[in-house]
Amino acid sequence: MHHFAAETTPRLLLIPEMIHRIFQLSSDEENVAHACVCKAWNEEATRVIWHDVPAGHLFSLLAAMVSHRGEDRETYFSFSRAITEDDWDRFDRYSSKVHSLRFTQRFDPSVFKEIALGRRRLDFLPNLSALFNAPATPLFAYPTIKRLFIDEVRPAGQVTCWLGLAERRIPGIEHISIKPQLYPNDDVLHTFTSLLRRTSLKKLDVPFGYLNDSNFFILASMPNLERVSTARPFWIEDADSFSVRSLSRLPTNPFQSLQEFSVHLDFEAAVAYITTFDSFLKLRVLKITSDAPEASNNYMALLNIIALRCPVLKVLGLARKSSSVSSTLGPTDSAFNHPNRQLEHVLQSLRHLESLSLQCFGVQGRFPLRHLPLFAHHSKSIKHLHLDIDSELSSDNAISPHVFSTLKTLHFGMYSNTIAEPTEVANFLSRILPPDCRISANSGSGERYDRLELVKLWVPALVKARMEERNAIDKT
């Protein structure tokens, strides 16, 4: 037998980079089996298993954990027994493999006290680089951490504490993400602003209230900042947290490395920012959400400026306040009376677009379904299209169809109207959508969703029938 075939483990499957990639695509259960094959596989399989782990899984290396109810009626976990030296021996075999630690459970304070007292070295997780929703404790605030994710469900004091720890102990942090649950109080804002002054972030994802006219200029001075993103809880009304006043404090060459700008900002202010920043000429992702009832003229003015100043955009999303979708916008919404003429030069300029989302765009806040081929004609690389759609069709004013060649998702926005004629809509879409395009919508119930479900069911069948008919004609 050939020597290669006779080997217990072929040499090709002993190349660390290759087997590591294979194991990354495997489940933890499969990697447990891989770890039993040989020493080389064991090393790479355990590296993958322990690279990103829940905190409970990691702490169980020391001792089994038990749960109990706290005074707040929440479930907490603690060690079932005292930790021994043998437990730390077992822990040390895997601790260096941990790069990402996730807290999905609540732990009794005694857990962290026992770890702090028993650990053999200060950095008992020496390669930790990402931390998700950890309690605010110096125990995990390592200089090696690059990504910090804070769940703001925690009390504001916990958020303030983590931001302070990041400022003092994590100088090389690159990505901070805070979930938008609460509006920040003065202490949180003060600590957050101080943190911005002392770090060089690459990515920042925060609730809208964290950025304001007093600290936004600090971000503009960060040479490595690639992404700025704000979000807001749905129950908070006003979300435009900074304005054109910030422009007066910006440095000479702001946002040198910016790739993604996704913020809550009124459209007039957005126009001012886009025309000011030369860095927007290199922007890849732009999402502007205004919580004001923007006029249609402002909407089109912003689109025109984006087409002029952001030529290499791949992702664009614009949204205005939902109350804009009303009958009062009808005849007065003059900027949208001829969407094909208004959009044609915009789409031609943004020829690199792969994802486009326009919320509350069009007459009465909706875009006519019959004008969808406009996107197919001018956006040759579009893969994802999200619109609030007016599904009424009329054969005498439908524009000549152009087939989407690359579209993967057509999303009916939450303000789309009820489909009056599902059969006609399905027939129209089957003529312009590619076979693998998925029709989606916001989850819900009622007649509007039931009729859209019918369209989603019929379109693939009609597309398939058209293809079979075309193939039959070609054969003849």
Secondary structure, DSSP 8 states (H G I E B T S, - for coil): --HHHHSSS-GGGG-HHHHHHHHHTS-HHHHHHHTTT-HHHHHHHHHHHTTEEEHHHHHTTTS-EEEEE-TTS-EEEEESS---HHHHHHHHHHHTT--EEE--SEE-HHHHHHHHHH-SSS-SSTT--EEES--S-GGG--TT--EEEE-TTS-HHHHHHHHHHHHHH-TT--EEEE-SSS---HHHHHHHHHHHHH---SEEEEEGGG--TTTHHHHHT-TT--EEEEE--TT--------GGGGGG--SS--TT--EEEEE--HHHHHHHHHH-GGGGG-SEEEEE--S---HHHHHHHHHHHHHH-TT-SEEEEE--GGG-SGGGTTT-GGGSSHHHHHHHHHHH-TT-SEEEEET-SGGG-EEGGGTHHHHHH-TT--EEEE-EE----TTT-------SS--EEEE-TT----S-HHHHHHHHHHHS-TT-EEEE----SHHHHHHHHHHHHHHHHHHHHHHHHHHHHH-
